[in-house]
Amino acid sequence: MARVLVVDDEDNQVRVLAIGLRLEGFEVETARSGELALAALAEQSFDLAIVDLMMPTSNGLDLSRRIREFHPHTRVVLTSAYHLSERQLARADCGVVGFVPKPYEMSELAAFLRAKLPPSGKSLAAAALVDSERASARAVAGSKL
């Protein structure tokens, strides 16, 4: 099951996305700001982050850059009522894998997100957790030498 972090400052948007994505088979956590999103990412691994472009305390492009820098296994999809072209996203150099304009059909959004997951269908979050556990085990083993 893919793990998704929904980041949006609008309560209704977060609620609708969380419920809809859960019904589509995703495991969903939410954050209502960029700062809360980064805190959630520091504690857990996510396959995807759906990030609103326009939020009062942080913008989605800056948050996407920080996610790319500190959590490169998490793929970012931006969403907004303001349309961005692929060319604009490329120029922004924020590392997003896609853009979904609001409003959207939930089943279409779910299909789009599934297409952004690894081809094997394996969870990136699960792989990151395994890698983290292996690194911890090596560190412990190395400290005993």
Wavefront OBJ file of the C-alpha trace (Angstrom):
o trace
v 0.000 0.000 0.000
v 1.466 3.332 -1.071
v 1.956 5.959 1.626
v 0.863 9.492 0.730
v 1.352 12.771 2.588
v -1.277 15.414 1.736
v -0.063 18.978 2.353
v -2.657 21.745 2.076
v -3.702 24.633 4.317
v -7.427 24.260 3.493
v -9.167 21.915 5.954
v -11.868 20.810 3.504
v -9.322 20.055 0.790
v -7.238 17.953 3.188
v -10.294 16.093 4.455
v -11.654 15.328 0.962
v -8.255 14.197 -0.332
v -7.567 12.014 2.700
v -10.949 10.269 2.560
v -10.898 9.869 -1.223
v -7.358 8.507 -1.358
v -8.022 6.082 1.491
v -11.043 4.782 -0.410
v -8.750 4.354 -3.430
v -6.409 2.163 -1.347
v -3.700 4.603 -0.262
v -2.383 5.024 3.276
v -2.726 8.759 3.975
v -1.283 11.224 6.482
v -1.956 14.958 6.374
v -0.148 18.199 7.154
v -1.637 21.680 7.035
v 1.640 23.539 6.425
v 5.084 23.059 4.961
v 6.607 23.004 8.429
v 4.252 20.241 9.594
v 4.952 18.320 6.387
v 8.704 18.403 7.006
v 8.145 17.251 10.590
v 6.027 14.329 9.355
v 8.682 13.423 6.772
v 11.355 13.452 9.484
v 9.371 10.848 11.444
v 7.971 8.651 8.640
v 8.676 7.676 5.050
v 6.209 8.453 2.267
v 6.061 7.317 -1.335
v 4.318 10.477 -2.510
v 3.565 13.944 -1.223
v 0.685 15.898 -2.722
v 1.603 19.528 -2.091
v -0.598 22.574 -2.607
v 1.239 25.283 -4.538
v -0.148 28.253 -2.595
v -0.092 28.155 1.201
v 0.154 31.167 3.542
v 3.338 30.237 5.421
v 5.189 28.330 2.693
v 4.868 27.801 -1.008
v 4.728 24.417 -2.668
v 7.774 25.005 -4.861
v 10.044 25.730 -1.895
v 8.625 22.792 0.046
v 9.153 20.521 -2.972
v 12.807 21.564 -3.140
v 13.298 20.775 0.540
v 11.615 17.404 0.171
v 13.859 16.608 -2.806
v 16.940 17.608 -0.785
v 16.175 15.855 2.495
v 13.769 13.061 1.466
v 14.711 12.142 -2.122
v 12.753 8.858 -2.032
v 9.486 10.832 -1.674
v 8.024 11.842 -5.019
v 6.171 15.176 -5.071
v 3.033 16.055 -7.013
v 1.946 19.700 -6.937
v -1.689 20.727 -7.018
v -3.304 24.133 -7.408
v -6.224 26.037 -8.858
v -3.540 27.940 -10.808
v -2.328 25.904 -13.758
v 1.400 25.278 -14.271
v 2.806 23.845 -17.477
v 5.472 21.125 -17.581
v 7.850 23.776 -18.889
v 7.189 26.077 -15.930
v 7.730 23.188 -13.526
v 11.005 22.293 -15.216
v 12.197 25.897 -14.951
v 11.243 25.998 -11.268
v 13.717 23.134 -10.659
v 11.753 21.840 -7.695
v 11.951 18.128 -8.442
v 8.237 17.438 -8.771
v 7.050 14.446 -10.787
v 3.782 16.035 -11.842
v 1.102 18.673 -11.491
v -2.635 18.165 -10.973
v -4.917 21.201 -11.414
v -7.854 21.671 -9.036
v -10.611 20.580 -9.187
v -9.922 16.962 -10.040
v -11.806 13.698 -10.229
v -10.661 11.427 -7.383
v -10.371 8.283 -9.509
v -8.292 10.187 -12.092
v -6.056 11.599 -9.341
v -5.581 8.110 -7.876
v -4.655 6.712 -11.303
v -2.212 9.590 -11.837
v -0.593 8.935 -8.441
v -0.312 5.197 -9.095
v 1.477 6.010 -12.351
v 4.050 8.003 -10.360
v 4.885 5.034 -8.099
v 7.809 2.725 -8.934
v 7.028 0.315 -11.802
v 7.480 -2.720 -9.570
v 4.582 -1.553 -7.422
v 6.821 -1.694 -4.358
v 6.427 1.041 -1.831
v 9.277 3.549 -1.836
v 8.500 4.297 1.799
v 8.898 0.635 2.727
v 12.180 0.441 0.815
v 13.453 3.586 2.565
v 12.543 2.100 5.939
v 14.396 -1.130 5.127
v 17.436 0.876 3.971
v 17.317 2.901 7.185
v 17.097 -0.242 9.311
v 20.049 -1.796 7.430
v 22.122 1.361 7.942
v 21.292 1.341 11.659
v 22.236 -2.329 11.933
v 25.569 -1.678 10.171
v 26.254 1.265 12.479
v 25.554 -0.842 15.563
v 27.696 -3.698 14.212
v 30.505 -1.260 13.400
v 30.419 0.251 16.887
v 30.883 -3.206 18.442
v 34.150 -3.799 16.576
l 1 2 3 4 5 6 7 8 9 10 11 12 13 14 15 16 17 18 19 20 21 22 23 24 25 26 27 28 29 30 31 32 33 34 35 36 37 38 39 40 41 42 43 44 45 46 47 48 49 50 51 52 53 54 55 56 57 58 59 60 61 62 63 64 65 66 67 68 69 70 71 72 73 74 75 76 77 78 79 80 81 82 83 84 85 86 87 88 89 90 91 92 93 94 95 96 97 98 99 100 101 102 103 104 105 106 107 108 109 110 111 112 113 114 115 116 117 118 119 120 121 122 123 124 125 126 127 128 129 130 131 132 133 134 135 136 137 138 139 140 141 142 143 144 145
